[in-house]
Amino acid sequence: MRTKKLSLLFFLSAFALLTFAQNSGFYDFRVKTLEGADFDFSTLKGKKVMVVNTASKCGFTPQYKDLEEVYEQYEGDLVIIGFPANNFMNQEPGSATEIRNFCTENYGVSFPMMEKISVKGKDIHPLYKWLTSKSMNGVMDSEVKWNFQKYLIDENGKLVDVIYSKEKPNSDKVIAWISSK
């Protein structure tokens, strides 16, 4: 009898986790900022969002400047969220304090920066699992190929597109998306 109860409990737990994974959306995520404060994605409802994995020692690091300019120009309509990640050639080795200081001193970054996470591999953060898995986001599969890859999320929390590292955040394509109603 005990085995049946444990089996049933296991099955119900697995079913609940699977159902949450399939039904969780962009606004269900909660993360920590570089300073350790909670950041609830439900506060982003009604806004376009660009999620970008960042690194301080990458050839694309100067995109911080472009990201900040876009953030300032479209403030209120667009939120940019940076996620430092050390997945590519150890290009983000710094602590939270070092990352914050680097971003502020070199690029004047004022858009929200979150704690360092993994954007690929076995330790992939749940947000990036959602961003890269069609079975979770309902739109497309993708792979994070390098630092400064950008994911565009519409005002309803739906994944719209992936912008790869070589394309700047102020490209005509991105600006057209931000400006569209």
GUBA-245027 format. One record per residue (C-alpha): y negated, x negated, z negated; residue in one letter. Coordinates in steps of 0.02 Angstrom, whole numbers, plus 50000, padded with zeros to 5 digits. Layout:
N
+-------+-------+-------+------+
!    c2 !    c1 !    c3 ! rest !
+-------+-------+-------+------+
!     Y !     X !     Z !    A !
...
+-------+-------+-------+------+
// end
This chain:
181
+-------+-------+-------+------+
!    c2 !    c1 !    c3 ! rest !
+-------+-------+-------+------+
! 50000 ! 50000 ! 50000 !    M !
! 49880 ! 49859 ! 49955 !    R !
! 49912 ! 49776 ! 50123 !    T !
! 49868 ! 49937 ! 50214 !    K !
! 49705 ! 49953 ! 50116 !    K !
! 49659 ! 49772 ! 50152 !    L !
! 49700 ! 49794 ! 50336 !    S !
! 49594 ! 49951 ! 50344 !    L !
! 49451 ! 49866 ! 50254 !    L !
! 49461 ! 49718 ! 50372 !    F !
! 49464 ! 49832 ! 50524 !    F !
! 49314 ! 49933 ! 50465 !    L !
! 49216 ! 49775 ! 50425 !    S !
! 49254 ! 49699 ! 50595 !    A !
! 49207 ! 49863 ! 50680 !    F !
! 49042 ! 49873 ! 50586 !    A !
! 48997 ! 49693 ! 50632 !    L !
! 49042 ! 49721 ! 50814 !    L !
! 48944 ! 49883 ! 50820 !    T !
! 48791 ! 49799 ! 50743 !    F !
! 48802 ! 49654 ! 50864 !    A !
! 48809 ! 49772 ! 51013 !    Q !
! 48675 ! 49889 ! 50948 !    N !
! 48555 ! 49766 ! 50870 !    S !
! 48397 ! 49743 ! 50966 !    G !
! 48253 ! 49622 ! 50973 !    F !
! 48159 ! 49711 ! 50835 !    Y !
! 48306 ! 49694 ! 50714 !    D !
! 48284 ! 49507 ! 50693 !    F !
! 48206 ! 49425 ! 50542 !    R !
! 48173 ! 49239 ! 50537 !    V !
! 48077 ! 49112 ! 50434 !    K !
! 47916 ! 49028 ! 50485 !    T !
! 47892 ! 48840 ! 50474 !    L !
! 47813 ! 48872 ! 50305 !    E !
! 47964 ! 48972 ! 50244 !    G !
! 47886 ! 49145 ! 50250 !    A !
! 47983 ! 49294 ! 50317 !    D !
! 47941 ! 49351 ! 50493 !    F !
! 48003 ! 49524 ! 50542 !    D !
! 48016 ! 49557 ! 50728 !    F !
! 47987 ! 49743 ! 50699 !    S !
! 47802 ! 49695 ! 50679 !    T !
! 47802 ! 49651 ! 50865 !    L !
! 47833 ! 49829 ! 50927 !    K !
! 47714 ! 49876 ! 51065 !    G !
! 47674 ! 49695 ! 51112 !    K !
! 47739 ! 49581 ! 51247 !    K !
! 47824 ! 49429 ! 51173 !    V !
! 47864 ! 49256 ! 51239 !    M !
! 48000 ! 49164 ! 51142 !    V !
! 48004 ! 48978 ! 51177 !    V !
! 48111 ! 48836 ! 51109 !    N !
! 48000 ! 48686 ! 51075 !    T !
! 48015 ! 48500 ! 51042 !    A !
! 47887 ! 48366 ! 50995 !    S !
! 47963 ! 48220 ! 51092 !    K !
! 47998 ! 48299 ! 51261 !    C !
! 47921 ! 48275 ! 51431 !    G !
! 47874 ! 48459 ! 51424 !    F !
! 47788 ! 48444 ! 51254 !    T !
! 47615 ! 48455 ! 51337 !    P !
! 47659 ! 48638 ! 51372 !    Q !
! 47604 ! 48670 ! 51192 !    Y !
! 47425 ! 48659 ! 51261 !    K !
! 47462 ! 48788 ! 51396 !    D !
! 47553 ! 48901 ! 51273 !    L !
! 47404 ! 48896 ! 51154 !    E !
! 47281 ! 48935 ! 51295 !    E !
! 47386 ! 49085 ! 51353 !    V !
! 47405 ! 49144 ! 51173 !    Y !
! 47217 ! 49137 ! 51143 !    E !
! 47174 ! 49219 ! 51310 !    Q !
! 47295 ! 49364 ! 51289 !    Y !
! 47288 ! 49382 ! 51100 !    E !
! 47325 ! 49562 ! 51054 !    G !
! 47428 ! 49592 ! 51211 !    D !
! 47549 ! 49446 ! 51195 !    L !
! 47631 ! 49356 ! 51050 !    V !
! 47706 ! 49185 ! 51080 !    I !
! 47839 ! 49131 ! 50956 !    I !
! 47892 ! 48949 ! 50952 !    G !
! 48062 ! 48894 ! 50890 !    F !
! 48079 ! 48707 ! 50864 !    P !
! 48254 ! 48651 ! 50914 !    A !
! 48338 ! 48482 ! 50912 !    N !
! 48475 ! 48526 ! 51038 !    N !
! 48420 ! 48410 ! 51178 !    F !
! 48426 ! 48221 ! 51155 !    M !
! 48360 ! 48229 ! 50975 !    N !
! 48186 ! 48275 ! 51038 !    Q !
! 48138 ! 48376 ! 50884 !    E !
! 48196 ! 48269 ! 50736 !    P !
! 48049 ! 48312 ! 50621 !    G !
! 48041 ! 48413 ! 50462 !    S !
! 47948 ! 48579 ! 50456 !    A !
! 47794 ! 48490 ! 50388 !    T !
! 47801 ! 48356 ! 50522 !    E !
! 47821 ! 48487 ! 50659 !    I !
! 47675 ! 48591 ! 50593 !    R !
! 47563 ! 48438 ! 50579 !    N !
! 47610 ! 48378 ! 50753 !    F !
! 47575 ! 48548 ! 50833 !    C !
! 47411 ! 48573 ! 50741 !    T !
! 47340 ! 48398 ! 50760 !    E !
! 47390 ! 48370 ! 50942 !    N !
! 47380 ! 48543 ! 51019 !    Y !
! 47288 ! 48657 ! 50897 !    G !
! 47438 ! 48776 ! 50895 !    V !
! 47394 ! 48939 ! 50811 !    S !
! 47535 ! 49048 ! 50879 !    F !
! 47679 ! 49084 ! 50760 !    P !
! 47800 ! 48938 ! 50739 !    M !
! 47968 ! 48973 ! 50660 !    M !
! 48090 ! 48862 ! 50568 !    E !
! 48194 ! 48739 ! 50668 !    K !
! 48351 ! 48821 ! 50738 !    I !
! 48492 ! 48787 ! 50860 !    S !
! 48471 ! 48871 ! 51030 !    V !
! 48645 ! 48833 ! 51098 !    K !
! 48819 ! 48781 ! 51047 !    G !
! 48929 ! 48835 ! 50904 !    K !
! 48782 ! 48846 ! 50783 !    D !
! 48671 ! 48949 ! 50899 !    I !
! 48547 ! 49057 ! 50804 !    H !
! 48582 ! 49246 ! 50816 !    P !
! 48417 ! 49275 ! 50907 !    L !
! 48465 ! 49153 ! 51044 !    Y !
! 48639 ! 49227 ! 51051 !    K !
! 48553 ! 49393 ! 51087 !    W !
! 48433 ! 49316 ! 51214 !    L !
! 48574 ! 49230 ! 51310 !    T !
! 48710 ! 49364 ! 51304 !    S !
! 48706 ! 49515 ! 51420 !    K !
! 48832 ! 49600 ! 51307 !    S !
! 48699 ! 49596 ! 51171 !    M !
! 48532 ! 49609 ! 51263 !    N !
! 48595 ! 49728 ! 51398 !    G !
! 48504 ! 49636 ! 51538 !    V !
! 48570 ! 49463 ! 51580 !    M !
! 48670 ! 49312 ! 51530 !    D !
! 48578 ! 49146 ! 51527 !    S !
! 48595 ! 48973 ! 51456 !    E !
! 48460 ! 48873 ! 51370 !    V !
! 48451 ! 48722 ! 51485 !    K !
! 48312 ! 48621 ! 51403 !    W !
! 48162 ! 48625 ! 51287 !    N !
! 48018 ! 48743 ! 51328 !    F !
! 48126 ! 48876 ! 51408 !    Q !
! 48036 ! 49042 ! 51391 !    K !
! 48107 ! 49217 ! 51366 !    Y !
! 47995 ! 49365 ! 51407 !    L !
! 48014 ! 49524 ! 51305 !    I !
! 47921 ! 49685 ! 51350 !    D !
! 47828 ! 49804 ! 51235 !    E !
! 47989 ! 49900 ! 51201 !    N !
! 48090 ! 49749 ! 51147 !    G !
! 48184 ! 49733 ! 51311 !    K !
! 48222 ! 49563 ! 51385 !    L !
! 48131 ! 49551 ! 51552 !    V !
! 48154 ! 49374 ! 51617 !    D !
! 48192 ! 49193 ! 51581 !    V !
! 48065 ! 49061 ! 51632 !    I !
! 48140 ! 48888 ! 51641 !    Y !
! 48058 ! 48733 ! 51572 !    S !
! 47980 ! 48668 ! 51733 !    K !
! 47878 ! 48827 ! 51754 !    E !
! 47723 ! 48823 ! 51646 !    K !
! 47680 ! 48967 ! 51531 !    P !
! 47520 ! 48995 ! 51629 !    N !
! 47606 ! 49009 ! 51799 !    S !
! 47553 ! 49150 ! 51915 !    D !
! 47720 ! 49237 ! 51883 !    K !
! 47698 ! 49235 ! 51694 !    V !
! 47515 ! 49287 ! 51700 !    I !
! 47558 ! 49431 ! 51818 !    A !
! 47690 ! 49491 ! 51694 !    W !
! 47571 ! 49478 ! 51546 !    I !
! 47435 ! 49572 ! 51643 !    S !
! 47548 ! 49711 ! 51705 !    S !
! 47544 ! 49876 ! 51614 !    K !
+-------+-------+-------+------+
// end
